[in-house]
Amino acid sequence: MIRSMTGFGRGEAVRNNRTITIEMKSVNHRYCDINIRMPKVLFHIENKLKNIIKEEISRGKIDVFINYEDRSDKANSIVYNSNLTQQYMDRFQEISREFHIENDIKVSHLTRYPEVLVLEDQEQDDEEILESLAEESLRMALMKVKETRSKEGQMLKTDLKIKLEDMLGYVDDLKTITPKVIDEYRIKLTERISELTDQALVDPERIAMEVALYADKSCIDEEIVRLESHIVHMRDTLDADEAIGRKLDFISQEMNREANTVLSKANNIEVSNHGIELKTLIEKVREQIQNIE
């Protein structure tokens, strides 16, 4: 199924008063570029989360925002560092004896010194729970991102098929116009020569040779065949059940090359106008293809 590279999704998982919320947004990008912003308690599973995303999304710039909330009773605890506190007290006693001053240190003073009381996270024993919550939330967000990308992808597919049918219409017109261009040139050339010379001096073989040279220079039969082939190929590719963005981009480049050749050979206003319309449609198609995975 064709998918756009633009999407948004949100997932939330809750267990044991712990909540992990993940929001994802994706935009078009040449490769798969993943950027995750998360609390440090989840740093150890960053690579795992990226691998999960890569299993589901092959292209796009993906920003992931992870929020962790812990309302459990043992979320944090205050730890008393007894060894360090004893060292502080020993130093104070030494100062008091050496300078003959009173040691007036109170508990309230002591607790202000660095590392005497430390606020510690109590998540070391909950890594498995956090990993499970993060994965559950991520997969929910991924599912919604894929839904939005698929929905927009179907809209792109419909629009692209309309444009491709319009392009085929211009190609069919060129098939009809091209033979007429040669006949018109033969008539105009004959009339022009007749105006400038005596009718009896007009050499049919010379005219035929000039017409043949003109036809060779302005012939776009091969370009028309290739253009039609590329358009049909792109139309069929749109129905493929895989990531097709890069393939479509390559086909559009080939289509653009053929349209340029048609314009360079155009010696007729109708051919030129049709070539311009084809170029315009191809540019519109290429623009939309840039957002297809």
N, C-alpha and C positions, 0 to 999 in steps of 0.2 A: 504494500500500500504506500502510495506517495505521501511523504510527510514534509511539512514546512520545517524550518529550523527555528521558528519563533514560537515560544510557548511559555506557560507558567503553571506551576503546581505547588501544592502545599500538603504536607502530611504531619500528623501528630500522633504520638504513641505515649500512653500513660501506664505506669505500673509502680506499685508500692510508693505512691505519692511522688514519683519522679516523672517528669514530663520532658520529652524531647520534641521540639517543633522544627520542621525543616521546610524552607521555602526555596524554590528553584525557579530561575528564569533563564531562557536560552534565546540567543539571537544568531544570525547567520555568521559563519566563519569558515575559512577554507579547511580547517582541520577540527579535531575534537579538543577543545581547550577548556579545561575544568579548573575552576577556582573555588575553594571551599573556605568559608570563614566559620570557625567553630571555637568553643571554649577549650582551654588547654586539657581539660579532663578527658577529651575525646581525641587528642592528637594521635594516639597510638593506633587508631583505626582509620586514619585519613586515606591511606592507600587502598584499604579494603572498600571504602565507600566509592572511591574513584573507579575502581575496577567494576563495581556493580553498575555504575552509570555507563561505563564504556560498553558493557554487555548489551545495553538497551539503546544507546545513542551513538551513532558513528561520526556525526559532524555537528559543529555548532560551538559557540562560546557559551559555556554554562556556568552561571554563578549560583553557588549554593550557600545559604545562610542557615546556620544551625543554632538554635537557642535551647539551653538546658536549664530546667527549673527543678529544684529539690525542696520538697516540703516535708521530708521525713524528719523524725526526731533526732536521728543521728547524722544529720547532714554535716555538722561541724562540731568540733569539741575543742576545749581549751586545755592545752597540755602544760603542766608545770615542769620546768627543767630544773630538777633538784641539784644535779652536779654543778651546773653553771651558777645557780643561786648560792651554793656553798662556797664557790670560789669568790663570788662577790663579797660575801660576809667575811671570809678570811682576809681579803685585801683591806676591807674597812677596819677590821681589828688591828691589822698591822699599822695602818695609818694612825689609828687612835693611840697606840702605844708609842709610836715613833715621835709623834708631835704633841703627846700629852693633851689630847683633846677628847671630849666626850663623843662616844659613838652613838649618835642620835638617829640612826637609820630605823625607820618604821616599815611595816609591811607595805603600806601604800606607796612609800618611796621606792622600795625594792622592786615592786612589780612594774615600775616604769622603765627599768633598765632593759636593754635589748635582749630578746630571746629568753627572758625569765618565764613569761607566759606566751605561748605560741598557739595561734588558731590553726588547727589542722583539718583538712578534708578527711572524711572517713569513707572514701570511695574505693580504696584499694581492694576491698573484698567484693566490690559490686561491678567489676569490669565486665563480666559476662552479661549482667542485666543491662548495663548502659549500651553495650555493643548490640544486643538484641533490640533494644528500643530504637537505637539510631538506624539500624537496618530496616526495621518495620516502618518507621517514619519516612525513610528515604524511598522505599519502594512505593509507598502511597503517593508521595510527591512525584515520583517518576511516572507513575501510571497516569496522573492528571496532566503532566507535561506532554506525554505521548498522545493523550486524547486531544489536547488543544493543537498540537503539531499536526496530527492526522486530519482534524477538522479543517484547518487552514490549508493543508495540503490538497484536500479534495476540491476546495474552492479554486486553488491554483490550477489544478488539473483540468477542471471544467473550462476555465478561462483560456488556458493554453491550447486546448483542443479546438476552441472556437477560432483562435488566431491561426492555428495550423490549417484549418479548413479554408479560412480566408486566403492564406498563402497559396494553397492548392488552386484556388480560383484564379489568382493572378498568373500562376504557372500555366494553367489551361488556356488563359487568354493569350499568353505569349506564344503558345503553340499555334494558335490561330493567326496571330498577327505576323509572325516571322515570314511565312511564305508570301504574304501580301506585300511585305516590305521590298522583297526582291523584285516582284512584278512591277511595283510602283517605280522602283529605281530604273528598270528597263524602259518603261514608258517615258519617264522624265528625260532620261538620257537620249533616247531616240528623238524626242521632240526638240530637245536643246540643240542637238547636232543638226536637225533639219532646219532649224531657225538660222543657224550660222553657215550652213553649206547648202549646196544643191542636193535635193532629195535623191537624185540619181547617184550621187557620190557617197551616200551612206553605205558603209560596209557592214553587213549583218554579222560577219564573223568577228569584226573588231568590236562591235557592240556586245556580242556574246562573251567575248573575252573580258571586256570591262565589267560586265555584269557578274561574271564568274569570280573576278578578283574582289569585287565589292561583297559578293555573297560569302567568300572565304573569310574576309576581314570581319564581317558583321555576324557571322554564323554563331548562334548561341544554343544550337541543338544539344551539344554535350552538357552545357551548363544547366539547361532545362531538365535534362534527364537526371543529372546528379541532384539538383535542387529537389525534384519530386521524390527521389529516393531518400534524401535526408529528412524531408518532411514526414514521409510515411514511417521511416525508422523512428523518428522522435515520437510520433503519435503512438506507435506500438510500444515503445519503451515506457511511456507514461502508465501503461497497464501492468508493468512489472512489479513483483512483490519483493522489492529490495531497495537499498539506497541507490538512487539513480542520478543525484545532482551532478556529480562530476561527468558522468556519461552524457547527460543532456547538454552540459556546458560545452563539451567537445563537439557534439553534433551541431550546436548553434554556431560555433566558430566556422565549421565547414560550410554551413548554409550562408554565412556572411561572406565567406570567400567567393562562393559562386555568384552571389548577388552583385558583388563588386565587379566581377568579370563581365556580367551582363551589362552593367552600367558603362564599363569602359569600352564595350563594343557597340553600344547603342548609337545608331545613326538615324534614329527615327524617334519622333516625339512620343509616340505611343509606347514604344519599347522602353524609352527613358522613364516615362511616368510610371509604368508598371514596375520597373526596377527600383525606383524610389519608394514606391508603396511596399515592395517586398523588404527593402532595407529597413524601413520604419517598423514593420511588423517584427522582423528578426531582432531588432534592438529591443523592442518591448518584451519579446520572449526571453532574450538573454538577461534582461533586468530581473524578470520574475524567477528565472532559473537559479539566480544567485541565492535565493532563499529556500531552495529545495535540498533536503538532506541527501 
